[in-house]
Structure formats: structure tokens, C-alpha cells
Amino acid sequence: MDEKIRINKPICLEHSSLKYPLPEKLLFELSEELHNMNKYPSGGDYLELSTKLADYAGVAPGNILPANGSDEVIESTTRAFGNKLILIPTPTFSQYEASADRNGFSKKLVNCLQGYDYKLNYNDDDLKEASLVWICNPNNPTGESISREIIKNILDRSAGIVIVDECNYEYLGETVADLIDKYHNLVISRSFSKNFGLAGFRLGFTIASPKNIIKIARYCQQFRVNRMAEIAGIKVLKYLNYYKEIWQEVARVRKQFIAALHQINIMAFPSKSNFVLVDFITRENTKSVWQYLRKEGVYTFAAWEDEFSGLENHYIRFTIGTRQEMDYTLMLLNQYQKNNPI
Ligand SMILES: Cc1ncc(COP(=O)(O)O)c(C=O)c1O
């Protein structure tokens, strides 16, 4: 094993949270807030936070509903609109389906993967019948993006609400937030977990028309965002330049990781996110690679874990870690491929 890139602690490439440290100054600012933790958050309306988030997303504060992670956006939007039929494009993030099941709502899973192409292929009858339609952009776990034209086409053809999960917007750099006034059936979900490294704080937000915000808020608790998460959300956007450099580095490392895998004949999807889905062809190979990586201290999500809906069992998803972590992972995969060609 190459000593130069040996890493002594486990490398967690499972959840797609940010693998870089938070800005030191932000941590200092937050530590100074600890003595205020005997107070409630700012009383249900979260006005200052909503105004900051609205500025960031390019919409009005009335279009914003802060949430306890985008998981809460998923749950509250499902409860507000999902009572008739929920359309879910697979493979995708598991919580759309889990939320439908928790609430006893009907769901239809629509397979959108053809070869290595993820294409939304909802038909007109389903779009007319559904009260809630999911789009994950870029999609988890394939990492592929859905074009603005396709999203507009689905919005035009849908009788119900279309929710676009933009929790990895910062990596993709494309949004449909500017369409919120035009399409009253559009709801958008955003997160601070993946891109700003605030997964532990649980902070996300909904973007929607003020009318839909009121409907969704009925299913949320008054103090759903805790005081520290509220303050973190207000302060973190000052450090946008720090994060932008990280997002660019993630894109570079991702590109090199995919290219290096292709060089050793391992197929990876062309991701626009901070994770990469890799095809190990059979379940047996997949299990064996996954176990080997774990034994060597690299933790990844295999297709059969709870993170995914409708993913066949021959894939592993790698979150993009630091350059050193990904070099180490590549070295292991190279070794594996030499000894047991896939
Ligand atoms: C596509 C997608 N949406 C939403 C979430 C939930 O994120 P959060 O941490 O904001 O609840 C995840 C987390 O993995 C995700 O992958």
C-alpha cells in the first residue's frame, strides 16, 4: 500500500454531507451564541432567517419556509399535498417513498433509468391523476441533472403539485426558483446539509408561493428550526466565498475520480453532484467490493441500503471526500480490480 496516501482514520463516503471543515470564524461566532440557548428561536416566523434565505434564493421572504432539514420539507409537503397519488421517479432518494408510506398515501414508482441515462418519463395519465410529483435535481443517487425544459414541461402537464428537490443545487448551479411566481404548482426543497456542512444542525427550507407556504406550514411545528440552526443559517451565507472554493474543488476531484475509474474499466455515472454512482455489474461483485473497502476503512453506501428507492443491487454510491481520501479510495479500487477484475 502506498504510504504517501495511507489514511489512519475511517473515511466516511456514505451520507453526502460536506467532507470539509466549517469556517473557523463561523464556529467562533456560533460558540459566542451558546449563552443565548436559554431562549427560544425567533418565534415561528423566523423573519431574519427567511429574509436571508430569500435573498440567497432570489425570491421574496413570503416564498420561504425554514425547516428542520429538507427531510422536514419532504414530510410536510407530502402531508399537505400527497393524499391522492404520489409519483416518484426511481432510482432516487428513499425519503419520498418513506414519507408516502408513513402517511398511508398511494404512490407510484416510475423507473427512469435507461442504461446509464436517467430521463424523467412520466406519462400524461399519471401526471393528471397525481396530487404530488417528485423531481430530484440533480438526482440522488445517479447525480444526473434534469433540464429546465423538462421540469417546465412536467409543471405544464401536472394537475397537482410538482416538488423539485434542489438539495444539491450548489453543485449543479441550476435552479427553477425563478419560476415560482409563474407556476403556482411548483414547490422547491433546499438543504444546508450537503453544501454548507450544516447536516448536524438540521436546516433546510421550502420555496413556494405564499399560498402553498401556508398549506405546508400547517404540518410543521412552530419552533421546528432550533435556535442554533437559525443563527447558523443567518451567519453562514457570509462565508459563501469559502464554500464556493470547496464546491469547485469537489467538482475537480469528482471529475478525476470518474475518469480514473473509467481508465480501469469501472463504469461511473456522469455526476453533477457531490457523489458518484458506480456500477459493479453483479450483486456478488458489489458486495465483495463494498466489504473490501469497509475492511480497509472506506465506508460507502451500497444499493441495498435505506438511502435509495428502486436502485438495482449492483451499485455503490461514493460521496466525494477530500482529494487525499479519494486518492486512497482509488488506490484500493485499483488494487481490487487488479486482483479480481470486474
Ligand atoms: C436528495 C435528497 N434530498 C433530501 C435529503 C435530506 O437532506 P437534509 O439533511 O436537508 O434533511 C437528502 C439527504 O441525503 C437527499 O439526498
PDBQT file of the ligand as one rigid body, heavy atoms in Angstrom, charges set to zero:
ROOT
HETATM    1  C1  LIG A 401     -31.970  14.146  -2.482  1.00  0.00    +0.000 C 
HETATM    2  C2  LIG A 401     -32.022  14.423  -1.019  1.00  0.00    +0.000 A 
HETATM    3  N1  LIG A 401     -32.996  15.202  -0.538  1.00  0.00    +0.000 NA
HETATM    4  C3  LIG A 401     -33.075  15.490   0.771  1.00  0.00    +0.000 A 
HETATM    5  C4  LIG A 401     -32.161  14.985   1.662  1.00  0.00    +0.000 A 
HETATM    6  C5  LIG A 401     -32.296  15.304   3.114  1.00  0.00    +0.000 C 
HETATM    7  O1  LIG A 401     -31.370  16.269   3.490  1.00  0.00    +0.000 OA
HETATM    8  P1  LIG A 401     -31.409  17.042   4.858  1.00  0.00    +0.000 P 
HETATM    9  O2  LIG A 401     -30.180  16.733   5.573  1.00  0.00    +0.000 OA
HETATM   10  O3  LIG A 401     -31.536  18.511   4.498  1.00  0.00    +0.000 OA
HETATM   11  O4  LIG A 401     -32.659  16.601   5.588  1.00  0.00    +0.000 OA
HETATM   12  C6  LIG A 401     -31.117  14.170   1.202  1.00  0.00    +0.000 A 
HETATM   13  C7  LIG A 401     -30.136  13.605   2.139  1.00  0.00    +0.000 C 
HETATM   14  O5  LIG A 401     -29.404  12.691   1.854  1.00  0.00    +0.000 OA
HETATM   15  C8  LIG A 401     -31.047  13.885  -0.177  1.00  0.00    +0.000 A 
HETATM   16  O6  LIG A 401     -30.061  13.130  -0.690  1.00  0.00    +0.000 OA
ENDROOT
TORSDOF 0
